[in-house]
Amino acid sequence: MNREEAVPCVMVPLDGSVQARRALEPAVRVAQVLGCPVELVTVYDQVRGRWARDIEETADQLPYDQVEVAVVGSGWPGEVIADMAADQPGTLICMATQDHDELQRLVLGSVSTHLIRAVDGPILFVGPGYTGHTDTAGYRRLVVCIDESARAATAVSLAAEWARLLTLEVELVHVAADESSCRAIEPALTSHVQHLTASGLTATATVLVDDNPAQAIAELLTSRPYALALTVSQGRGSLTRLLLGSVTAELLTRSDVPVLVAQAS
């Protein structure tokens, strides 16, 4: 299966806000590597009258020649976008979190929450800390958040898949509470790195010691230009606990790079 077959489309939901447009640049960078279209989607909000009226102009201004536009006249955006993604299995949704308050809305039945629950595969979130780039270079590194739970295996598997699709180096990152915890995780990280390198990928591991994992990872990401981050949640049933005060939620507010958020298998 080639890249375009694996990911037939990068879908960007737009609502007319400046914040939502933050996802455009990362979406184009990813689509250029995959060789697939970028599809801009806006759904007319009948309650607030909010939608991306300038979506056609936005599409014309993107530095990419495979841009499609979909304007949906009614429906709840969460369901509309999930259904559209399901029609093209493998579609990658790339969307912005609006601001720091958006992370509270993620737990309150928002579009983002619905999509994480409803869509198979990860979603690429672009948080308020995203800095962007002025050139058109592609991403080079995938920074993968690894903990000591069973989710680590899922994270490594997804890292291998997306590193191949996007031609990325893999850096596994674990944040330990103290030096003894740091030593305890090293054998597992070494095993994961060996597995990735045996499959033909370039992989390394980094262990940080800090009592705030999200802050430590976010600080590391500032020294990793042209990187994407990847984190795996606890699963659909525990999504609320994930997004209220979790490492992932805090990372989304702090990270200056896009974050792939996936569900545990």
Buried (B, 14 or more C-beta within 10 A) or exposed (E): EEBBEBBBBBBBBBBBEEBBBBBBBBBBBBBBBBEBBBBBBBBBBEEEEBBBEBBEEBBEEBEBEBBEBBBBEEBBBBBBBBEBBEEBEBBBBBBBBBEEEBBEBBBEEBBBBBBBBBBEBBBBBBBBBBEEEEEEEEBBBBBBBBBEEEBBBBBBBBBBEBBBBBEBBBBBBBBBEEEEBBEEBEEBBEEBBEBBEEEEBEBBBBBBEBEEBBBBBBBBBBEBBBBBBBBBBBBEEEBEEBBEEBBBBBBBBBBBBBBBBBBBE
